[in-house]
């Protein structure tokens, strides 16, 4: 093997590794099912849940200068004989709940 072939192979490997790293670093949204399961678990600590829903396609969200993708979902429960419904917004990349409000 000569040096030209070795250098060409090394350069090709470095370029391929760099491109692969860039692809792997791209943000990939978490599973909507995983986020819904986490939110349901938090609500179950306060009592039983009657139902839940989740939009499985992330949507763009902006609040002031902050932009991200979010999932929207909801939880229904009965507490003291009264039905309560909540909607939540969760960050699609971290799973953090950004807001919960009654509807």
FIKOLZA-1660 file (N, C-alpha, C; in steps of 0.1 Angstrom, whole numbers, plus 5000, padded with zeros to 4 digits):
% residues 103
   i   px   py   pz ch aa at
   1 5008 4988 5000  A  X  N
   1 5000 5000 5000  A  X CA
   1 5009 5012 5000  A  X  C
   2 5005 5022 4992  A  X  N
   2 5013 5034 4991  A  X CA
   2 5007 5045 4999  A  X  C
   3 5014 5056 5002  A  X  N
   3 5009 5067 5010  A  X CA
   3 4997 5074 5004  A  X  C
   4 4996 5075 4991  A  X  N
   4 4985 5082 4985  A  X CA
   4 4972 5075 4988  A  X  C
   5 4972 5062 4987  A  X  N
   5 4960 5054 4991  A  X CA
   5 4956 5055 5005  A  X  C
   6 4967 5055 5014  A  X  N
   6 4964 5056 5028  A  X CA
   6 4958 5070 5032  A  X  C
   7 4964 5080 5026  A  X  N
   7 4959 5094 5029  A  X CA
   7 4945 5096 5024  A  X  C
   8 4942 5091 5012  A  X  N
   8 4929 5092 5006  A  X CA
   8 4919 5084 5014  A  X  C
   9 4922 5073 5019  A  X  N
   9 4913 5065 5028  A  X CA
   9 4911 5072 5041  A  X  C
  10 4921 5078 5047  A  X  N
  10 4920 5085 5060  A  X CA
  10 4911 5097 5058  A  X  C
  11 4913 5105 5048  A  X  N
  11 4905 5117 5045  A  X CA
  11 4891 5113 5043  A  X  C
  12 4888 5103 5035  A  X  N
  12 4875 5098 5033  A  X CA
  12 4868 5094 5046  A  X  C
  13 4875 5087 5055  A  X  N
  13 4870 5083 5068  A  X CA
  13 4867 5095 5077  A  X  C
  14 4876 5105 5077  A  X  N
  14 4873 5117 5085  A  X CA
  14 4861 5124 5080  A  X  C
  15 4860 5126 5067  A  X  N
  15 4848 5133 5061  A  X CA
  15 4835 5125 5064  A  X  C
  16 4836 5112 5063  A  X  N
  16 4824 5103 5066  A  X CA
  16 4820 5104 5080  A  X  C
  17 4830 5104 5089  A  X  N
  17 4827 5105 5104  A  X CA
  17 4821 5118 5107  A  X  C
  18 4826 5129 5101  A  X  N
  18 4821 5142 5104  A  X CA
  18 4806 5143 5099  A  X  C
  19 4803 5138 5087  A  X  N
  19 4790 5139 5082  A  X CA
  19 4780 5130 5091  A  X  C
  20 4785 5119 5095  A  X  N
  20 4777 5110 5104  A  X CA
  20 4774 5117 5117  A  X  C
  21 4784 5124 5123  A  X  N
  21 4782 5131 5136  A  X CA
  21 4771 5142 5134  A  X  C
  22 4772 5149 5123  A  X  N
  22 4762 5159 5121  A  X CA
  22 4748 5154 5120  A  X  C
  23 4746 5143 5113  A  X  N
  23 4733 5136 5112  A  X CA
  23 4728 5132 5126  A  X  C
  24 4737 5126 5133  A  X  N
  24 4733 5120 5147  A  X CA
  24 4730 5132 5157  A  X  C
  25 4736 5143 5155  A  X  N
  25 4733 5155 5164  A  X CA
  25 4720 5161 5161  A  X  C
  26 4714 5159 5150  A  X  N
  26 4701 5165 5147  A  X CA
  26 4691 5162 5158  A  X  C
  27 4683 5172 5161  A  X  N
  27 4673 5170 5171  A  X CA
  27 4662 5160 5166  A  X  C
  28 4659 5150 5173  A  X  N
  28 4648 5141 5170  A  X CA
  28 4638 5142 5181  A  X  C
  29 4625 5144 5178  A  X  N
  29 4615 5145 5188  A  X CA
  29 4613 5132 5195  A  X  C
  30 4610 5132 5208  A  X  N
  30 4607 5121 5216  A  X CA
  30 4593 5115 5211  A  X  C
  31 4591 5103 5215  A  X  N
  31 4578 5096 5212  A  X CA
  31 4567 5103 5219  A  X  C
  32 4556 5106 5212  A  X  N
  32 4544 5111 5219  A  X CA
  32 4538 5102 5230  A  X  C
  33 4539 5089 5227  A  X  N
  33 4534 5079 5237  A  X CA
  33 4542 5080 5250  A  X  C
  34 4555 5082 5249  A  X  N
  34 4564 5083 5261  A  X CA
  34 4560 5095 5269  A  X  C
  35 4558 5106 5262  A  X  N
  35 4555 5119 5269  A  X CA
  35 4541 5117 5276  A  X  C
  36 4531 5112 5269  A  X  N
  36 4518 5110 5275  A  X CA
  36 4519 5101 5287  A  X  C
  37 4527 5090 5286  A  X  N
  37 4528 5081 5298  A  X CA
  37 4534 5088 5310  A  X  C
  38 4543 5097 5307  A  X  N
  38 4549 5105 5318  A  X CA
  38 4539 5114 5325  A  X  C
  39 4531 5121 5316  A  X  N
  39 4521 5130 5321  A  X CA
  39 4510 5123 5329  A  X  C
  40 4506 5111 5324  A  X  N
  40 4496 5103 5330  A  X CA
  40 4501 5098 5344  A  X  C
  41 4514 5095 5345  A  X  N
  41 4519 5090 5357  A  X CA
  41 4519 5101 5368  A  X  C
  42 4522 5114 5363  A  X  N
  42 4521 5125 5373  A  X CA
  42 4507 5127 5378  A  X  C
  43 4497 5126 5369  A  X  N
  43 4483 5129 5373  A  X CA
  43 4478 5117 5382  A  X  C
  44 4483 5105 5379  A  X  N
  44 4479 5093 5387  A  X CA
  44 4483 5095 5402  A  X  C
  45 4494 5102 5405  A  X  N
  45 4498 5104 5419  A  X CA
  45 4487 5112 5427  A  X  C
  46 4478 5119 5420  A  X  N
  46 4467 5127 5426  A  X CA
  46 4454 5119 5426  A  X  C
  47 4453 5108 5419  A  X  N
  47 4441 5101 5418  A  X CA
  47 4440 5094 5404  A  X  C
  48 4428 5087 5402  A  X  N
  48 4427 5079 5390  A  X CA
  48 4424 5089 5378  A  X  C
  49 4426 5083 5366  A  X  N
  49 4424 5090 5354  A  X CA
  49 4413 5083 5346  A  X  C
  50 4404 5091 5341  A  X  N
  50 4393 5085 5333  A  X CA
  50 4396 5084 5318  A  X  C
  51 4405 5092 5313  A  X  N
  51 4409 5092 5299  A  X CA
  51 4420 5101 5296  A  X  C
  52 4426 5100 5284  A  X  N
  52 4437 5108 5280  A  X CA
  52 4438 5108 5265  A  X  C
  53 4444 5118 5259  A  X  N
  53 4446 5119 5245  A  X CA
  53 4459 5127 5242  A  X  C
  54 4464 5125 5230  A  X  N
  54 4477 5131 5226  A  X CA
  54 4477 5133 5211  A  X  C
  55 4481 5145 5206  A  X  N
  55 4484 5146 5192  A  X CA
  55 4497 5140 5190  A  X  C
  56 4498 5131 5180  A  X  N
  56 4511 5123 5178  A  X CA
  56 4520 5130 5169  A  X  C
  57 4516 5141 5163  A  X  N
  57 4525 5149 5154  A  X CA
  57 4529 5162 5161  A  X  C
  58 4542 5164 5163  A  X  N
  58 4546 5176 5169  A  X CA
  58 4543 5188 5160  A  X  C
  59 4540 5199 5167  A  X  N
  59 4537 5212 5160  A  X CA
  59 4547 5223 5164  A  X  C
  60 4548 5233 5156  A  X  N
  60 4557 5244 5159  A  X CA
  60 4550 5252 5170  A  X  C
  61 4558 5258 5179  A  X  N
  61 4553 5266 5190  A  X CA
  61 4563 5277 5193  A  X  C
  62 4558 5289 5195  A  X  N
  62 4566 5300 5198  A  X CA
  62 4560 5308 5209  A  X  C
  63 4568 5311 5219  A  X  N
  63 4563 5320 5230  A  X CA
  63 4574 5330 5232  A  X  C
  64 4571 5343 5228  A  X  N
  64 4581 5354 5228  A  X CA
  64 4592 5350 5218  A  X  C
  65 4604 5350 5222  A  X  N
  65 4615 5347 5213  A  X CA
  65 4619 5332 5213  A  X  C
  66 4612 5324 5221  A  X  N
  66 4616 5309 5222  A  X CA
  66 4607 5301 5212  A  X  C
  67 4614 5293 5204  A  X  N
  67 4607 5285 5194  A  X CA
  67 4611 5270 5197  A  X  C
  68 4601 5261 5195  A  X  N
  68 4604 5247 5197  A  X CA
  68 4593 5239 5190  A  X  C
  69 4593 5226 5191  A  X  N
  69 4582 5218 5187  A  X CA
  69 4575 5212 5199  A  X  C
  70 4562 5211 5199  A  X  N
  70 4555 5206 5211  A  X CA
  70 4545 5196 5207  A  X  C
  71 4541 5188 5217  A  X  N
  71 4529 5179 5216  A  X CA
  71 4518 5185 5225  A  X  C
  72 4506 5184 5220  A  X  N
  72 4494 5188 5228  A  X CA
  72 4487 5175 5232  A  X  C
  73 4482 5176 5244  A  X  N
  73 4475 5164 5250  A  X CA
  73 4465 5168 5260  A  X  C
  74 4457 5159 5265  A  X  N
  74 4448 5161 5275  A  X CA
  74 4445 5150 5285  A  X  C
  75 4441 5153 5297  A  X  N
  75 4438 5143 5307  A  X CA
  75 4424 5146 5312  A  X  C
  76 4416 5135 5315  A  X  N
  76 4403 5137 5321  A  X CA
  76 4403 5128 5334  A  X  C
  77 4397 5134 5344  A  X  N
  77 4396 5127 5357  A  X CA
  77 4383 5132 5364  A  X  C
  78 4379 5123 5374  A  X  N
  78 4368 5127 5382  A  X CA
  78 4373 5129 5396  A  X  C
  79 4370 5140 5402  A  X  N
  79 4375 5143 5415  A  X CA
  79 4363 5149 5423  A  X  C
  80 4360 5143 5434  A  X  N
  80 4349 5147 5443  A  X CA
  80 4336 5147 5435  A  X  C
  81 4334 5137 5426  A  X  N
  81 4322 5136 5418  A  X CA
  81 4321 5146 5406  A  X  C
  82 4331 5154 5404  A  X  N
  82 4331 5164 5394  A  X CA
  82 4342 5160 5383  A  X  C
  83 4337 5160 5371  A  X  N
  83 4347 5157 5360  A  X CA
  83 4356 5169 5357  A  X  C
  84 4369 5167 5356  A  X  N
  84 4378 5177 5354  A  X CA
  84 4386 5173 5341  A  X  C
  85 4388 5183 5332  A  X  N
  85 4396 5181 5320  A  X CA
  85 4407 5191 5320  A  X  C
  86 4419 5186 5316  A  X  N
  86 4431 5195 5315  A  X CA
  86 4437 5193 5301  A  X  C
  87 4443 5203 5296  A  X  N
  87 4451 5202 5284  A  X CA
  87 4465 5206 5288  A  X  C
  88 4475 5199 5281  A  X  N
  88 4489 5202 5284  A  X CA
  88 4496 5204 5272  A  X  C
  89 4508 5211 5273  A  X  N
  89 4517 5213 5262  A  X CA
  89 4530 5208 5267  A  X  C
  90 4537 5199 5259  A  X  N
  90 4550 5194 5263  A  X CA
  90 4560 5196 5252  A  X  C
  91 4572 5199 5256  A  X  N
  91 4583 5201 5246  A  X CA
  91 4586 5187 5240  A  X  C
  92 4586 5187 5226  A  X  N
  92 4588 5174 5219  A  X CA
  92 4602 5169 5220  A  X  C
  93 4612 5177 5223  A  X  N
  93 4625 5172 5224  A  X CA
  93 4630 5168 5238  A  X  C
  94 4624 5174 5248  A  X  N
  94 4628 5171 5262  A  X CA
  94 4618 5164 5270  A  X  C
  95 4605 5165 5265  A  X  N
  95 4594 5159 5273  A  X CA
  95 4589 5167 5284  A  X  C
  96 4595 5179 5287  A  X  N
  96 4591 5188 5298  A  X CA
  96 4578 5194 5295  A  X  C
  97 4569 5193 5305  A  X  N
  97 4556 5200 5304  A  X CA
  97 4558 5215 5305  A  X  C
  98 4553 5222 5295  A  X  N
  98 4555 5236 5294  A  X CA
  98 4543 5243 5301  A  X  C
  99 4531 5237 5300  A  X  N
  99 4519 5243 5305  A  X CA
  99 4508 5233 5307  A  X  C
 100 4500 5234 5318  A  X  N
 100 4489 5226 5320  A  X CA
 100 4478 5236 5324  A  X  C
 101 4466 5234 5318  A  X  N
 101 4455 5243 5322  A  X CA
 101 4442 5236 5320  A  X  C
 102 4432 5240 5329  A  X  N
 102 4419 5233 5328  A  X CA
 102 4411 5238 5315  A  X  C
 103 4403 5229 5310  A  X  N
 103 4394 5233 5298  A  X CA
 103 4380 5231 5302  A  X  C
% end
